[in-house]
Amino acid sequence: MKNLKKYIVLLGVVGLSACSDSFLDKKPVDLLTAEQVFSSPEAVEAYFATLYKDLPVEDFSYCNGRFGEFPGNGDGYTANWTWEATSSTNASNNDENWGKLYRAIRNVNTFIKEIATVSIPEATKNVYVAEARFVRAYYYQELVKYWGGVPILREPQTAVDGNTQELNLPRSKEADVWDLVKSDLDFAAANLPANSVYGRANKFVALALLSRSMLHAGSIAKFGTVQLEGLVGVDPAKATPYLQAAYDASKAIIDGGKYSLFNKYPTDKAQNFQMLFYELQGNPEAIFCKGWDYESTRRTHSQDLMALPEAIRSPIGYANRLTPPLDMIERFEYVDGSEGTLNIGTPGAYVHYKNPQDVFKNKDPRFFGSVISTGSSFKGVEITGQRGVIFNGVRYNGTALNQYFDIDKKQIVANPTANSVRATGNSNNGASAFWLKKWLDPVRPANLCVDWTSETDWLDMRLGEVLLNYAEAAFELGKPASEALDAVNQLRTRAGIAKLTTIDRAKIRNERNVELAFENRTFWDLRRWRTLTTEFSGWIPNGLYIYYDVNSKDYVFEKTPNGGGKTYQVKDYYFQIPASERSKAGSLLGNGNPGY
């Protein structure tokens, strides 16, 4: 059996190796007969391991639009594509994803075809096919949200008239791709068991993906525009059935009672929200996770290396690669439900605070669970982003990390003197007063956070998102307001923030922005709502300057632009079809998407 496993793995590797070719056109590689491969539960497990390894989960290593990448300078995280991170860049399209996804789809189709020929119980066969169709749906929902309508492959391609020439398929309409995703997930939800091992699909995992994907499709139908005769965009008539499918899938998960909101630390709401994303084994909210533990998956990532604050950076460098701007911070309300704008006054009329943390007092605990804010502690170290000092009404800005202000000389110095105060903090960017906390390992010592050593799992689907999907679908369908209101308030109650008394589209969307911050959902939300162009038209992120007032011996804060402008155009609602695919001989893909 050990040798059989090895051959199955080899089958997967060979099928994935021709990365320079056109991946719609290759015939599957056959090393063993279907009976040899698929009559063995162990071999099937090995085959599925390959399928899951290639699953396009947008996790820690999804960077610069690529799956499985090292983040490099850190400005290619999905958070950097929106207002969630200071290093403001636009979304990045990478042609290689097209090939990766189609190679993976070919492997799924090969499995579905071959398992049908094997002499195993039909019930077992049905479960296998259901899981394979879940995986295929995951691949296709990624393709369609990237490019709109794409070629649909439902089975392994074969030669035409015995000719081994390359095969080409035209793009299907975007709605047809969403219909395929729905069909596959309906089948998976109907045929998968209610339980599965950690990291694999079950009935509710399929429903969660159905909830997410149908909400996306329904939003495009409702807010988007049909172009290229349906290759991009969805007929508005399909908005209601898609949104209803999202509603029904979400409700099935909620009513099923299998999952509940994580509430292990009810007396510390901030810690509770932070640990929701760290303690994933046995987590009652976690529907689907991607494992990164080396011993079990032989995979690790570099999130801690990249995102740790400068004050506790790894000995090999990096750090500060994901710093939320003030714009993101102010989306978090106060616990009484009031707007989240910080009370800092204006230059010349500052509001003074004894300690830097006082300016954040009574913020939504999800803020403290998601973000390291200046003056707080992480891994036992106080983290601050102080910009300089104010003395006798004059500002003195620092130029480097951890400098001091000599009161007698009235100048910034590198080291403390007999009469000095701290002038700058731990950030190498004077406007950075915030750092990512969500997803960071709170236990691993900073000196061990080097490249490819982080093992925190990725929480891909959770009940919190499902509740928000349910609320949005219910609202857009015109269901009783109480349904959306109750779903949103379950999250607000868990967070420790005042319940809403009324509900509308803006409130639902802001709740998603806050609850799902840094989970790589916001960019796709803005795309499907068709608000990406209105949110980003010369948008410039704001930072927060922090000064120590030497005279009053307290702190003041100042809002300041921090980074270049960001603009999205209408064409950016889809990426361009890869040139390598459009330009090959006999291509049926046309000229690509509008605006390019």
PEQUIPE-V185048 format. One record per backbone hydrogen bond with DSSP energy under -0.5 kcal/mol. CO is the residue of the C=O (numbers start at 1). NH is the residue of the N-H. Records with the same first field share a line. If there is no record, write none. Layout:
# PEQUIPE-V185048
CO=NH ; NH
This chain:
# PEQUIPE-V185048
1=5
2=6
3=7
4=8
5=9
6=10
7=11
8=12
9=13
10=14
11=15
12=16
13=16
14=17
17=19
18=21
21=23
22=25
29=31
33=37
34=38
35=39
37=40
39=41
40=44
41=45
42=46
43=47
44=48
45=49
46=50
47=51
48=52
49=53
50=54
52=55
55=57
57=59
59=62
61=63 ; 69
63=66
66=63
71=74
74=77
76=64 ; 65
77=80
78=81
79=82 ; 84 ; 85
80=89
86=88
87=89
94=97
95=98 ; 99
96=100
97=101
98=102
99=103
100=104
101=105
102=106
103=107
104=108
105=109
106=110
107=111
108=112
109=113
110=114
111=115
112=116
114=117
115=118
118=120
121=125
122=126
123=127
124=128
125=129
126=130
127=131
128=132
129=133
130=134
131=135
132=136
133=137
134=138
135=139
136=140
137=141
138=142
139=143
140=144
141=145
142=146
143=147
144=148
146=575
150=172
151=153
152=154
159=161
160=163
163=160
173=177
174=178
175=179
176=180
177=181
178=182
179=183
180=184
181=185
182=186
183=187
184=188
185=189
186=190
187=191
188=192
193=203
197=200
202=206
203=207
204=208
205=209
206=210
207=211
208=212
209=213
210=214
211=215
212=216
213=217
214=218
215=219
216=220
217=221
218=222
219=223
220=224
227=230 ; 231 ; 232
228=231
230=174 ; 175
231=149
232=227
235=238
236=239
238=242
239=243
240=244
241=245
242=246
243=247
244=248
245=249
246=250
247=251
248=252
249=253
250=254
251=255
252=256
253=257
254=257
263=266
265=268
268=272
269=273
270=274
271=275
272=276
273=277
274=277
275=278 ; 279
278=280
280=283
283=286
284=260
285=463
288=460 ; 461
289=291
290=458
293=297 ; 298
294=298
301=453 ; 454
302=306
303=307
304=308
305=319
306=321
308=320
309=312
310=313
314=317
317=314
322=324 ; 436
323=86
325=328 ; 329
326=330
328=331 ; 332
329=332
330=340
331=333
333=364
334=337
335=498
338=334
342=344
344=351
346=349
349=346
350=352
353=555
355=358
356=359
357=360
358=361
360=363
362=335
364=367 ; 368
365=369
366=370
367=371
370=437 ; 438
371=373
372=435
373=376
376=383
378=381
381=378
383=375 ; 376
384=426 ; 427
386=425
387=398
388=548
389=396
390=550 ; 551
391=394
394=391
396=389
400=403
403=423 ; 424
404=406 ; 413
405=407 ; 421
406=410 ; 411
411=406
413=404
417=420
419=407 ; 408
421=405
425=402
429=432
431=433 ; 544
433=374
435=372
437=440
440=442
445=448
446=449
448=450
450=453
454=301
457=459
458=290 ; 460
461=287 ; 288
462=465 ; 466
463=467
464=468
465=469
466=470
467=471
468=472
469=473
470=474
471=475
472=476
473=477
474=478 ; 479
475=478
480=483 ; 484
481=485
482=486
483=487
484=488
485=489
486=490
487=491
488=492
489=493
490=494
491=495
492=496 ; 497
504=508
505=509
506=510
507=511
508=512
509=513
510=514
511=515
512=516
514=517
516=519 ; 521
521=525
522=526
523=527
524=528
525=529
526=530 ; 531 ; 532
527=530
531=535
532=536
535=537
536=568
539=566
541=562
542=326 ; 327
543=560
545=558
546=387 ; 388
547=549 ; 556
548=390 ; 550
549=553 ; 554
554=549
555=353
556=547
558=545
560=543
564=541
566=538 ; 539
569=572
570=573
571=574
578=581 ; 582
579=583
584=587
588=171
589=592
593=596
